Amino acid sequence: MSVEVDLEGKVALVTGAGAGIGAGAAHVLAAAGAHVVVAEIDADLAATTVDAIRVAGGRAEVSVVDVRRADDVNRLAATTLAEHGRVDILVNNVGHYLTVTPFGQSDDDHWDALDAINFRHVLRLTRAVLPSMVARGSGSVINVTSVEGLRGYPPDPVYGAYKAAVAHFTRCLALEVAPDGVRVNAIAPDLTHTVQVDYDKMTPPELADRWPIWAPIGRRGVPADNADVILFLASDLSRFMIGQVIPTDGGSVVAGGWFRTVNGRWTNRPRNP
Ligand SMILES: NC(=O)c1ccc[n+]([C@@H]2O[C@H](COP(=O)([O-])OP(=O)(O)OC[C@H]3O[C@@H](n4cnc5c(N)ncnc54)[C@H](O)[C@@H]3O)[C@@H](O)[C@H]2O)c1
């Protein structure tokens, strides 16, 4: 017996869908039959995603937006609703750590920039799209936070705080709108190789063979590892789930400071192999 996700007739809006996890989400949602609005700041990246979806037989369109701009976000929601009459699936994917800054050195501009790229657009776009979901009595909102919103993030506490805000907004809003038939959930990625988290650049080649030791699951992630969970949350398979923040992290949250040794054992303290 096989289980198929059928999103035929549904409209999905994915922010930051030109690359990385957002592009992965756009691809799987389109492959399941949804029409995908690829909302992206980079027109070329957006066109690449849309072209690939169409070549694969799916339906998608480009919407060039900067989600940090209120007028862009409002236009995105208004045009999508005017053209399609509905948004069934909203994936609030855009987010970034920007320039990692210790709290003692951070200023208001850094806080504002982190707010704009990680949190404020999630509120704005959700507010703009939600009434249409509530009116139809169905919809799935999927926010993309980070493991850094679930655990302490020492390099930049303000980034960690904004990602935690996305996670907690997910839980709180889920309770508000569940009676209206709208489900709100989130994924919390880690260890996923993308443009933003470029492990080819961040990991010295001589340490590349350490992935089986470093990542509890034994390898780094690819966007599809996250996108498939987004597909699950978008689909009826998750119909009884609300307010959940699912780590798509290869086990980094659950390992909680435990590391595999080169001998395949586990340690939570400095030690020789
Ligand atoms: N990759 C990981 O391991 C990881 C870890 C933790 C959290 N995340 C989260 O996952 C989400 C996606 O991350 P990714 O690694 O795929 O990122 P990415 O940088 O590879 O892709 C982000 C996409 O968003 C677009 N974008 C950037 N700013 C935008 C804006 N202002 N308006 C519209 N589009 C914009 C980019 O052009 C790009 O196409 C983010 O919220 C990020 O915080 C990723």
The ligand as an SDF file (V2000), in Angstrom:
LIG
                    3D

 44 48  0  0  0  0  0  0  0  0999 V2000
   20.2460   25.6090    6.1740 N   0  0  0  0  0  0  0  0  0  0  0  0
   20.1750   25.3340    7.4700 C   0  0  0  0  0  0  0  0  0  0  0  0
   20.8550   24.4250    7.9900 O   0  0  0  0  0  0  0  0  0  0  0  0
   19.2560   26.1380    8.3460 C   0  0  0  0  0  0  0  0  0  0  0  0
   19.4380   26.0380    9.7350 C   0  0  0  0  0  0  0  0  0  0  0  0
   18.5920   26.7250   10.5640 C   0  0  0  0  0  0  0  0  0  0  0  0
   17.5570   27.4870   10.0460 C   0  0  0  0  0  0  0  0  0  0  0  0
   17.4050   27.5880    8.6810 N   0  0  0  0  0  0  0  0  0  0  0  0
   16.2940   28.4250    8.1990 C   0  0  0  0  0  0  0  0  0  0  0  0
   15.7450   27.9020    7.0090 O   0  0  0  0  0  0  0  0  0  0  0  0
   15.2450   28.9770    6.2100 C   0  0  0  0  0  0  0  0  0  0  0  0
   15.8200   28.8500    4.8160 C   0  0  0  0  0  0  0  0  0  0  0  0
   17.2250   28.8170    4.9330 O   0  0  0  0  0  0  0  0  0  0  0  0
   18.1850   28.3440    3.7490 P   0  0  0  0  0  0  0  0  0  0  0  0
   19.3980   27.7870    4.4040 O   0  0  0  0  0  0  0  0  0  0  0  0
   17.4310   27.5530    2.7610 O   0  0  0  0  0  0  0  0  0  0  0  0
   18.5390   29.7940    3.1430 O   0  0  0  0  0  0  0  0  0  0  0  0
   19.1250   30.2640    1.7310 P   0  0  0  0  0  0  0  0  0  0  0  0
   19.8220   31.5380    2.0340 O   0  0  0  0  0  0  0  0  0  0  0  0
   19.9080   29.1770    1.0960 O   0  0  0  0  0  0  0  0  0  0  0  0
   17.8120   30.5650    0.8740 O   0  0  0  0  0  0  0  0  0  0  0  0
   16.9840   31.6490    1.2310 C   0  0  0  0  0  0  0  0  0  0  0  0
   16.2290   32.1530    0.0310 C   0  0  0  0  0  0  0  0  0  0  0  0
   15.4740   33.3180    0.4560 O   0  0  0  0  0  0  0  0  0  0  0  0
   15.7140   34.3890   -0.4380 C   0  0  0  0  0  0  0  0  0  0  0  0
   15.5900   35.6560    0.3020 N   0  0  0  0  0  0  0  0  0  0  0  0
   16.5230   36.2000    1.1230 C   0  0  0  0  0  0  0  0  0  0  0  0
   16.0890   37.3720    1.6010 N   0  0  0  0  0  0  0  0  0  0  0  0
   14.8500   37.5650    1.0860 C   0  0  0  0  0  0  0  0  0  0  0  0
   13.8940   38.6120    1.2170 C   0  0  0  0  0  0  0  0  0  0  0  0
   14.1500   39.6840    1.9720 N   0  0  0  0  0  0  0  0  0  0  0  0
   12.7140   38.5080    0.5540 N   0  0  0  0  0  0  0  0  0  0  0  0
   12.4610   37.4160   -0.2340 C   0  0  0  0  0  0  0  0  0  0  0  0
   13.3390   36.4010   -0.4000 N   0  0  0  0  0  0  0  0  0  0  0  0
   14.5250   36.4720    0.2500 C   0  0  0  0  0  0  0  0  0  0  0  0
   17.1190   34.1480   -0.9530 C   0  0  0  0  0  0  0  0  0  0  0  0
   17.3730   34.8490   -2.1560 O   0  0  0  0  0  0  0  0  0  0  0  0
   17.1440   32.6330   -1.1010 C   0  0  0  0  0  0  0  0  0  0  0  0
   16.6300   32.2330   -2.3440 O   0  0  0  0  0  0  0  0  0  0  0  0
   15.6490   30.2680    6.9450 C   0  0  0  0  0  0  0  0  0  0  0  0
   14.5580   30.7350    7.7120 O   0  0  0  0  0  0  0  0  0  0  0  0
   16.7710   29.8250    7.8570 C   0  0  0  0  0  0  0  0  0  0  0  0
   16.9020   30.6160    9.0170 O   0  0  0  0  0  0  0  0  0  0  0  0
   18.2380   26.9350    7.8280 C   0  0  0  0  0  0  0  0  0  0  0  0
  1  2  1  0
  2  3  2  0
  2  4  1  0
  4  5  1  0
  4 44  2  0
  5  6  2  0
  6  7  1  0
  7  8  2  0
  8  9  1  0
  8 44  1  0
  9 10  1  0
  9 42  1  0
 10 11  1  0
 11 12  1  0
 11 40  1  0
 12 13  1  0
 13 14  1  0
 14 15  2  0
 14 16  1  0
 14 17  1  0
 17 18  1  0
 18 19  2  0
 18 20  1  0
 18 21  1  0
 21 22  1  0
 22 23  1  0
 23 24  1  0
 23 38  1  0
 24 25  1  0
 25 26  1  0
 25 36  1  0
 26 27  1  0
 26 35  1  0
 27 28  2  0
 28 29  1  0
 29 30  1  0
 29 35  2  0
 30 31  1  0
 30 32  2  0
 32 33  1  0
 33 34  2  0
 34 35  1  0
 36 37  1  0
 36 38  1  0
 38 39  1  0
 40 41  1  0
 40 42  1  0
 42 43  1  0
M  CHG  2   8   1  16  -1
M  END
$$$$
